[in-house]
């Protein structure tokens, strides 16, 4: 039998037929022995991969063994970008899961992430995606935006999870039981799956954004602070997708602002109560003719954010006062903070 014939026959030998493979490995012909060695190494590689996947299912199996089968992994992508949304994903995997090569999305090539996304879609019990745009990121900060994206992703699963595994050390405070797992995308297969879904979804969004704003080359850097992106920012200024609260963008915006704009911004930052804010708002309105459209829009955004902050302080103060009074035996008949 020739080596070519042996190779053809080897394709029909069951993997578990150790004796047949052992015979081939002892064959006097180098080509046949090489074929058998390649087979053995492939089996060893698969075994290593199975063991790795099993380690990544430690959290999930802990809950599956208790009858808690719908365990959702949650992760986000785009937290450190200068432009574009932050995207979160939630994924529920079946207990009989096999996703060779699945890992933290940052360790995978774009091609491998795309392939794994299709495999995840084929077997997942549920997939949910949430996104928060740049304007809201600037208003509520990136941490709160990422947590909101996670809540949105969980709500989009299509099936309610019984347990949620969150990547990181902060929980989004959803309506489901949650556990925060530091470095979760390297410790949980469900979180790793969510990281791939979030990353691929966001990358595709940024490729679409590239067609709207080609001068920034979003398809290349996906909104991260690459040298090419920073150069485009300095050349063209920020576009509507840029996060104006993020370092390089904020510095660029500040350098282009008028003295009157900066004065109003300092006033907004120093406001201590809603009444003071309303007076400053009137001054801004009176000076609007001397401000450009972009400055006015930014001041309106900062005004809203300042008002939300002050109202939140007032509500917390009212609650603290109410808690103190009820603790002393008083009954609260009406709450009036606006």
C-alpha positions, 0 to 999 in steps of 0.5 A, a space after each residue: 500500500 502506498 503512502 497516498 493510499 494509507 493517507 486516504 485510509 487514515 481518514 476512515 480510521 476512528 480517532 479512538 482506534 489507538 491500535 491502528 494509529 499505533 501500527 501506522 506510527 511504527 511503519 518503516 516509511 517516514 511519510 506514514 509515521 509522519 501522518 500518525 504523529 500529526 494525528 496524535 498531536 492533533 488529538 493532544 491539541 484538542 484535549 488541551 483545548 477541551 481542558 481549557 474550555 472546561 476551566 472556563 466553565 467553572 462558574 457556569 457549572 457551579 450554577 448548572 449543578 444547582 439547576 440554574 441553567 440560564 447563566 448569562 455572561 456580560 461584557 462591553 467593548 469600546 470603553 477607552 475609545 475617543 469616538 463612537 458608542 460603548 457596546 455591551 453584549 449578554 450571552 447565554 450558552 447551553 450546558 453542552 457547549 463546545 466552542 474551540 478557540 473561544 477566548 477573550 476577544 482582545 486575544 483573537 484576530 478579527 477573522 477569528 472573532 468573526 468566525 466565532 461570532 457565527 458559531 456563538 449565534 448558532 448555539 446560544 440560548 440567547 444574545 442581547 446587545 446594548 449601546 450607549 452613544 457618545 453624547 450620553 457617555 459625555 453626560 453620564 460618564 463612561 462607567 455609567 454608560 457601560 453599566 447602562 449598556 449592560 442592562 440594555 443587553 440583558 433586557 434584549 436577551 429574549 429569555 430571562 437569565 437566572 444568573 448573570 456573570 459580569 466582567 469587571 468589578 462593578 455590577 450594573 444593578 440589573 433586575 437579575 442576580 449578578 456576580 462581578 468577575 474580575 478578568 471575567 473574559 479570561 475566566 468564564 466562557 460565557 463572558 468570553 462569548 459576550 466579549 466577542 459579540 460586543 467587539 464584533 458588533 461595535 467594530 462593524 458599527 465603526 466601519 459603517 461610521 467610516 462611510 459617514 466621516 471618511 476623514 477620520 478613518 474609523 474603519 482602521 482604528 475603530 475610534 481608539 486613540 491611534 496616531 492617525 486618529 489624533 492627527 485627523 482630530 487636530 486637522 478636522 476637529 471633532 465630529 458628532 461621534 466624538 466623546 467631548 469629555 475624553 482627554 484629547 477631544 476635550 483639550 481640542 474643544 477647549 482650545 477652540 472655545 471663546 473666552 465667554 464660553 470658558 467663563 460660562 463653563 466655569 460658572 456651571 462647574 461652580 453652581 451650588 444650587 438650582 436657583 444659582 443655575 437658573 440665574 446663570 442660564 438666563 445670563 447664557 441666554 442673554 449672551 447667546 448672540 456672541 456664541 457660536 452654534 457649537 458653543 451653545 450646544 455644548 453649554 446646553 449639554 453642560 447645563 443639563 448635566 449640572 441640573 441633573 447633578 444638583 437635583 440629585 444632591 437635593 433629592 439625597 439631602 431630602 432623603 437624609 432629612 426624611 430618614 433622620 426625622 422618621 428615625 426620631 418618630 416624626 411622620 413625613 406628610 409631604 416631600 416637596 423637593 423639585 
